[in-house]
Amino acid sequence: MNGEVFNANPTIYTKSKRSLRRSPFETGQSLWVDDIEQQDWSDTSNVEPIDQDEIFDLIRSIADPEHPNSLEELRVVSPEQIDIGNNVITVEFTPTVPHCGMSTLIGLSIRVRLMRCLPPRFKVDIRVKPGSHQSELAVAAVNKQLNDKERVAAALENQALVETLEKCLATAGSQE
């Protein structure tokens, strides 16, 4: 991206405690589909529900595009900003400054992380928190970009943008 820094001195917060959830790997369960004997994938009665903490664990360690800090440390995302209902996940994020020019990139990194981690049954809406940006027109434009399949697909065809996204996502899921 360009060399302009939108927030040269961000406020950094302490991280919250990690979830006490244990992955199937940690509990000794197999991670391979082949190891599960004749699972009926069409039966939706055994679909495991997902909650705010699980989504937060997926996105909390995404790196900010401008700083060497996570979105959690900068309070860009929090569990309270995640809403889950009827296979729809809404993530609201707060830019670090009201004139943040990285809002689209931050939202796109959240979207890509969730696209890679969640089953396709979930619809994901990514939104800038109302009132957190100096221009509500800019917020509407960013929200429209982040939730339009064609615009997201076009953004992911831009090699320079994908490289920047991969840098943001390189820390996603880290246990620090």
Salt bridges, closest charged atoms under 4 A:
ASP51 OD2 - ARG21 NH2 2.36
GLU54 OE1 - ARG21 NH1 3.82
ASP57 OD1 - ARG60 NH1 2.71
GLU66 OE1 - HIS67 NE2 3.88
GLU72 OE2 - ARG60 NH2 2.86
ASP125 OD1 - LYS123 NZ 2.68
ASP148 OD2 - ARG151 NE 3.95
GLU166 OE2 - ARG116 NH2 2.49
